[in-house]
Amino acid sequence: MFPIRSGDDLQRALEIIDGLLDLEHPSDGERDRLEILTSLVEAYEERHHPIPPPGALEAIRFRLDQLGFQTPAAQTKALIPALGSRSRVYEILQGKRDLSPQMVTKLWRRFEIPLESLVRGMAIRKVRRPKRPSRRTASRRARLRKR
């Protein structure tokens, strides 16, 4: 066994894994070695070559395809209850309109699309809090109410 710290180490581990997979009747030790090397390769690849989650549009289309809505017309019809009108669905699928937080929630609940994919790339709006009145303003209001 050896740690995987570089591309060369990775290549060497993959070659060993290929050889172990080709064995017709691997021993317990060979199966253990295969399992350990596979875990090391996965850890190296996750650290050095992470695969980002899909964007919202890819996730929506993929999930609808999984559910059997392959044609654009079927996808549009399925999305209308979650997104609104047909024109709104078209704008969203063409990338001309962003998803609102309410749409994200509906898509997540109705189609079980991962939130991580739906919110990826969304613009974050800061909510402004109303200013608290100063003590001086509060006391003026109190005096005006008494009159």
FENZI-V979385 format. One record per residue. N is the residue number from 1. RES is the residue in three letters. SS is DSSP state (A for helix, B for strand, O for the rest). PSI is psi in whole degrees, -180 to 180 (* if undefined). Layout:
n->{N;N}
res->{RES;RES}
ss->{SS;SS}
psi->{PSI;PSI}
This chain:
n->{1;2;3;4;5;6;7;8;9;10;11;12;13;14;15;16;17;18;19;20;21;22;23;24;25;26;27;28;29;30;31;32;33;34;35;36;37;38;39;40;41;42;43;44;45;46;47;48;49;50;51;52;53;54;55;56;57;58;59;60;61;62;63;64;65;66;67;68;69;70;71;72;73;74;75;76;77;78;79;80;81;82;83;84;85;86;87;88;89;90;91;92;93;94;95;96;97;98;99;100;101;102;103;104;105;106;107;108;109;110;111;112;113;114;115;116;117;118;119;120;121;122;123;124;125;126;127;128;129;130;131;132;133;134;135;136;137;138;139;140;141;142;143;144;145;146;147}
res->{MET;PHE;PRO;ILE;ARG;SER;GLY;ASP;ASP;LEU;GLN;ARG;ALA;LEU;GLU;ILE;ILE;ASP;GLY;LEU;LEU;ASP;LEU;GLU;HIS;PRO;SER;ASP;GLY;GLU;ARG;ASP;ARG;LEU;GLU;ILE;LEU;THR;SER;LEU;VAL;GLU;ALA;TYR;GLU;GLU;ARG;HIS;HIS;PRO;ILE;PRO;PRO;PRO;GLY;ALA;LEU;GLU;ALA;ILE;ARG;PHE;ARG;LEU;ASP;GLN;LEU;GLY;PHE;GLN;THR;PRO;ALA;ALA;GLN;THR;LYS;ALA;LEU;ILE;PRO;ALA;LEU;GLY;SER;ARG;SER;ARG;VAL;TYR;GLU;ILE;LEU;GLN;GLY;LYS;ARG;ASP;LEU;SER;PRO;GLN;MET;VAL;THR;LYS;LEU;TRP;ARG;ARG;PHE;GLU;ILE;PRO;LEU;GLU;SER;LEU;VAL;ARG;GLY;MET;ALA;ILE;ARG;LYS;VAL;ARG;ARG;PRO;LYS;ARG;PRO;SER;ARG;ARG;THR;ALA;SER;ARG;ARG;ALA;ARG;LEU;ARG;LYS;ARG}
ss->{O;O;O;O;O;O;A;A;A;A;A;A;A;A;A;A;A;A;A;A;A;A;O;O;O;O;O;A;A;A;A;A;A;A;A;A;A;A;A;A;A;A;A;A;A;A;A;A;O;O;O;O;O;O;O;A;A;A;A;A;A;A;A;A;A;A;O;O;O;O;O;A;A;A;A;A;A;A;A;A;A;A;A;O;O;A;A;A;A;A;A;A;A;O;O;O;O;O;O;O;A;A;A;A;A;A;A;A;A;A;A;O;O;O;A;A;A;A;A;O;O;O;O;O;O;O;O;O;O;O;O;O;O;O;A;A;A;A;A;A;A;A;A;A;A;A;O}
psi->{150;149;151;110;-9;174;-35;-42;-41;-46;-43;-42;-41;-37;-42;-42;-45;-44;-40;-34;-27;-15;134;-43;81;148;173;-40;-39;-38;-41;-43;-41;-45;-43;-47;-39;-42;-41;-42;-44;-44;-43;-46;-38;-37;-42;-20;61;145;115;154;157;160;174;-47;-42;-40;-41;-50;-42;-46;-41;-38;-41;-36;-1;6;82;-35;152;-37;-42;-38;-43;-47;-39;-32;-19;-45;-28;-31;-19;-138;167;-39;-36;-42;-45;-47;-40;-46;-25;-3;16;-14;141;158;139;163;-35;-40;-41;-45;-45;-43;-41;-46;-43;-43;-3;42;133;133;-37;-40;-37;-35;-7;123;1;145;136;123;133;134;125;130;142;144;140;138;145;167;-38;-45;-41;-41;-34;-44;-40;-41;-39;-33;-34;-29;*}
